Amino acid sequence: MNYKTLTAACLVAVASLTLNARDSKYTRHGAGPMYWMAYEECFVTDKALSEARYKMNVDWVAENFLPYGFDMVCTDGWIEQGQTVNRYGYITKYNSDWKNDWKYWIDYNKSKGLKSGIYYNPFWMTRAAYDRNLPVKGTQKNAQDIAGSTKFNDFIHWVDADKEGAEEWVKGYVRHFIDLGFDFLRVDFVNWYENAYGRECYLKMLRWISEACGEEIKFSLVMPNCFDHASEEVKYCDIMRVSEDVFGGGFDFVSGRRRGVYQEGWANWGNAFDGFIGFADVAGRGGMIMDGDFIRLNTAETDNERQFWVSLMAITGSPIAIADQYDTIGANAHFYQNEEILALNKAGFAARPLSFNCGQTRSSIWAGQLPDGDWVVGLFNREESEQTMSINFAKDLGFPAGTRAVVRDLWRKADLGESENLYRVSLQPHSCMVVKIKSPVKRYQCEAAGVRGGAKVVM
């Protein structure tokens, strides 16, 4: 790996922690939702999900993962055929071929104990709404009055934020989703909008969506350019994608794709691990929640890679989003069912790497504190050879010199005994170790030190 391709963006100053991040009950929790996402079938077949398959997956999630805390299901893209709209131009179904509408499926999911999420950009306008020139709710304008000069594609127009009535359209769309009963709004292709209409219009979009979401629905932002190290995005969204789409998955997506290579504009980072390192300084409780996209365990080659993938999402505070399906999961469901790993997400845990330099080994070691003061450390071997990795209790965690602490393996759910001042482990390629280290001081040392997330960071 040629780390000369790294730019200064990989060496983010800790001072950027003071960015004015969005303050919501979601960011205050510190970690993203645990849910099932309808991505995989759409990606593999390159077409919209069928209603029958959606139901089979919902039933499967309710039976197998709801007991472990995965309490939401969400539709994904391939929405071009969703042209059934109400009198104000808002979509009422995922796909016009589906027999049932959003309300039906939200109620059905609720009957199973599940919340519902939706993938949609309120700056989109269906061709149906445009062609019928439907009224913009709360204004004297109609759809064609606020349509932009460019389209998203042949089925969907953009709304121009500079036109009178655009704000009412956007906020009305978000309200439509809230009133239907959605708990999660995933807003995609925002870089396309910024590139076509400029930064000022883009920032209006973010502000309007954020204001309309309030604390009634989670605002998840996808494909942002993140200019100026996401200084604007963190003000408005609860959750933000930090790397490319999962696509075909595997360890390439988790750690290999474009490794160490930063670019301006979307996607700044090619793989999830680099994306987490790159934005960890503006994330964590009280900051933006990083989104490492979806997990497709059936695309991983080994059980070590499956543990690595789930561990990475749990350690970083990312949403843990299952994209495997009832008929593709194989024998891998148990990787999503480890209560001690999932407890990190439920506690709002979000660690930080020991280095923000993607080229340093210490960027593969993440540490942070739980509410009771105990530390959780993730040691990740991204390499193709066995690696020995360690965490120093005094230097890295601030323990008094010579401290003996009990170390617990969260995957084995077993105490490993006491270690004095250091925990060291040899890791096979593409494997990890997630340990809990009993703190001698039951308080947030990271808060006392004025550093969000926990461990001492080197550049």
N, C-alpha and C positions, 0 to 999 in steps of 0.2 A: 504494500500500500504506500503510495507516494503522498505523504502528509504535507508536502509543499503546496498541495492544492488547497489546503485549508486557508481561510481568510480570517481577518480579525474578528469576523462575526462569531467564530467558534470560541473566542477568548473574551466572553462577555464579562464586564466588570460587575462585581457584587453590588456596586452602588445602584445598578438598575433595578434592584429589588424595590426601590422606592417609587416605581412607576405607579401611576394612579389607576389601579385595577378596578374592575367592576365589583361592587359590593352587593352580593345577593346571598340568600340562604344557601345557595348551591356552592358558590365559591367559599363561603365561610365553612362549609362542611369539609372542603379540601380535596375530595376525590369524586370521580364521575360515577354515573349509574352503572349497574350491572344488568345486562339485558341481552335479548336475542335480536339479531339484525338480519333482514331478508336479502342480504347482498349476494350470497354465494350462487344461488340458482340463477339470478338475473345475470350475473357476470359470466357464468359458465355457458348459458344458453343465449345470451345477448338479447333477452326479451323480458317483458314484464312477468312478474310472478303470478301464477294462477291462483284463483281463490281457493280451490281445493287444497293445493299445496300449502298455502298460507295457514289454513285451518289445521292441517295435520301437524305443522310445525308448532303452532300455538298450543295445541293439546300436548304435544311432546314436551315443550318447555314447562308447561304448568305441572306436569307429572314429575319430571326429572330434575328441574333446576329451580323452580320457585321455592322449594323447601330450603334451598341454600342461599336464597337472597336475590336471585335473578327475577326481578318483579316487573319487567316490562318487555314488550315486543315492539318492533319498529319496522315500518315499511322502508324500502330503499327507492332508488331511482327507476329509470326506464318508465317514466311517467307520461311520455308523450301521448299515449292513448287515453289518458285520464281527461277526457273532454266533457264529462258530465258536470255542469255547473248550475249554481242557483241564479236567482234573478240579479245578483250583484257580481256575477262572474267568478265566484269562488268555487273551487272544485268540491264535489260531494262524494266522490269515489276515488279509489286508487286507480282503477282502470274502468273504462266505460263498459267493458265486457263482463265485469263482475256483477253478479246478481244483487249483492247487498252493498249498502253505502257505508260511509265512515261510522255513522251513529250505530248501525247494527254491530259492526265489528268492535267498536269501543265497548259497547254493552256486553258483547260476548266475551271479550278479553277480561272485562271486569268480573264476569260470572266465574271466571277461572282464577281470579285473584291477581290478574295482571293489569298493569297500566299500559297505555298505548302511546307510541311515538310516531311522528310523521316526518318524512323527508320531503321538503318543499322549500322553494325560495319565494317569499312574498313579493319579490320584484318580477316574478314571472306572470305572464298573462296568457292564458290558453288561446289558441286560435278560435275556439268557440266563442269566448268572451269578446274577442276582437271583432270577429265577423258579424256578430249580433249587435255590436256596439252597445253593450250593456251599461247601465248607469253606474257611476262610481258612488258608492254609498256615502251619504253625508255631504255631497257636493252637487253642483249643477253640471258637472262634467260627465263625459261618457268615456268608455274604454279607449276609443281611438284618439281622444284628446290627450291622453297621458302616455300613449305608446311611444317608445323610443324609435330612433331612425334605424336601428339594427335589431335583429332578432337573436334569440338564444338558438333556435333552430327553426325548421319549417313548421313545427307544431306549437311553438311557444314564442311570444314576443317578450322583450324587456319593457319595463316601465322606466320612463325618463324622470329622474328625481328633480330635475329643474322645472318640470311642468306642474302647473297648479292642479291639485287633485291627487298627485302622486303620494303625498304623505297619508292622505285619507285611505287610499287604496292599500298601501302597505300595512298601516295600523289596523285597518278593517280586516285584512286577511289574517293577521295574527289573532285578532279577537275572534274571528270565525273558528280558528283551530282551538282556541281556549274554550270557547262556548260549547264546542262539540265534546270536549272532555280530554283532549290530548295533554300529555304531561311533558312532552319533549319535542322540540322543533329543530330539525337538522337542515341547515341552510347551506346549499352547495354552489359551486361554480362562481364564487364571489370574485375571484381574480378576473374572470372573463368580464364581469361588469365593470370593475375598476379599470381594466385595460381599454374597454370600449368607451366608457363615459367619464373617465377621469376620477381623480382622488376626491374631489369635493362631493361629487354625486355619490361615490362609494361611501364616504363617511356619513352622509345623510342617511343612506340605507342602513348602516350599522346603528346609528343613533335611533332611528325610527323603530327598527325591530326591537332594539334593547328596551326602549321606553314602553313599547306595547307588550313585551313579554313580562316586564316587571319581575315579580317573584311567583307568577302564576304558571309559568312554563319555562323549562330549561332551554337556553339559547345556545345551540351548538353550531360553530362556524367551520366551514369546510372549504379548502382550497384558497386560503387568503395569501396574498403576496407577502404580507408581513414586512413591508418596508419599515425602516428605522426600528428593526427588532421588535415588530408587532406593537409599537408604542400606542397605536390607536386601537388595534383589535382588543388588547387587554382591557381597555376602558369599557367595552360594550358587551363582549360575549362571556358566557359562563365557561364554555368549553371550546377549545380550538385545536384543529388538526395540525400536527407538527411535522408530517412527512407524507410521502406519496401514498396512494391507495394500496391496499393489500394485494389487489389483482390476483395472481396465481399463488400467492402466499409463500410458504416455505421459509427457510432460514435466510434466504436472499432478502426477502422483505424485512424480516426481523432485524437483521444486522449487516447484510452484505451489500445491498444495492447502492451504488454510488458512494461507497463508504468513504467518509472523510472529505467528501466533495460538497462544498457549499455553493449555491447559486443565488443570485438576486431574483426575487419573485418566486412564485409558486413553481415547484415545490423546493423550498430552501434546502431540504435534506431528502435523500432518496430512501433511506431506511428508518425504521422506527427508533432504533437505538440512538442514532445520531440526532434525530429530531428531538428526542427527550433531553439529551445532553445540551443541545443548542438552545432550548427554551426553559430549562429547569430553573433559571434564575428569576423568571417572572411567574413561576407556578408555585403550587402548594397552597395550604390553607391561607386565605386572604388574598390569593392571587388567582390568575387564570388556571383552569384545569386543562392539562395537556391531553390530547386525544391521539392515541397511537393506532387508530383505525381498528379494524375487526380481526378476530382470531379465527383462523381456519386450521384447526389442529389436524384435520385429515390430510393436509398438505405437508406437514412436518415429516421428516424422515425417521426420527428416533424419539423415544420417550424423553431423552435428555432435552431435545429441542422443544418438546411440548411443555415440559416443566419450565424451561427458560422463557418461553413465550408468555405463559400465564403469569409467571413471577415478575417479568418486566412490567406488565400492565399493572399488577398489584403494587409493586414497589414505587412506581412513578406517580400514582394517583390517577392514572388514566381510567376512563371507562373500561370495564371488562365486558366486551361485546362478542358474544358467541355468534359466529356466522356459519358454523357447521349446522347440518340439518338432521332430521330424524333418520334419514336413510344414507347419510354420508359420514356420520360421527364415528362409526365403527365401534371399537372398544375403548374409545378415548374420553367418554363422558366423565370418568372419575377425576380427570385433571381439572375439571371445572367444579369439583365437589369437595375440595379440601377446605374445611372450615377455618383452619388456622391461617391459610393464605388469604382467603376471602375476608377474614376478620380485619385485615389491614384496610381494605376498601371501606368496610362498614364503619371503621373508626375515623375515616377521613384522612388516612395516612398518605403522605406524599414525601418521599425522601429526596435527597439531592446527591449528585455524583461528587466524589472527592476532588474531581478536576473538571473544568469546563473545556479542556483541551481534548478533542476527540482522538488525538494521537497518543495520549498518555494512558497507561494501564489503569491509573487511578480513576479515570472516567468510567471504568467498568465496575467500580465499587460504589454502591449507593447506600446512604445511611440517613436515618431520621428517627425521631422519637414518637412513641405512642403517648396518649393522654396520661397514662400512669407513670411516665418517665422512662420506661424501659426503651431500649434501642432496638431497631430492626435494621439489619444490614444485608444487602444483596450483593453477592460476589458473582460476576458473570464472566465466563470465558468465551469471548467472541472468536477466538483464534482457531486455527486448524491443528494445533498441537496442544498437548497437556500443559497447563499453566498452574503455578503455585501462587496463590493470592492470600492476602492477609489484611486484618483490621487491627490497628493499634489502639487499645482502649484509652491510653493517655493522650497520645499525639492526635488521634483522629476524633475521639469522642469526648475528650476533656475529663476523663476519669482521673482521680488521684493516682500518682505513680505507684505501681505495685499492686493495683487493685485486682482481686480475684473475683470473677463474675461467672455466674452460671450461663451457659450457652445452650440454646434449644434449637434444634433443626425443625423448621416448620413443615417441611415436606414429609419427613419421617414421623413427625409429631412425637419427638423423643428428646429428652435432655441429653446433652453430650458431656455433662459434668462441668467442673470449674476449670477456667483457664486464667492464667495470671498475665495480665497486661496485653495479651495478644491472642488472636485466633487466626490460625493458618490452615489452609486446605489446598489440596491438589485437585484440580478440576479437569475432567476430560474435555475434549473439544465440544463446543456448543452446549455446555452444561453450566449449571449454576448451583449456588448454595444460598438459601435464605435462612438467616438465623436471628433469633431474638436474644439479646444480651441484657441480663438483669442489671439495672442501673443502681449504683449505690446511693444515688441522690434522686428521690422521687419528685422531680419537677422537670419542667422543660428547660434544660440547660441551653438549648439553642435560643430560646426567647431571652434568657438571661444575658446571653452573649450578643443579642441583637441581630441574630442571623436566622432567618426563617428556613425551616427544613432540617436543620440539625448540624451535620458534620462540618468540620473545618474544610474550607475549599482552597485548593491551590490552582494556579493558572497554568 
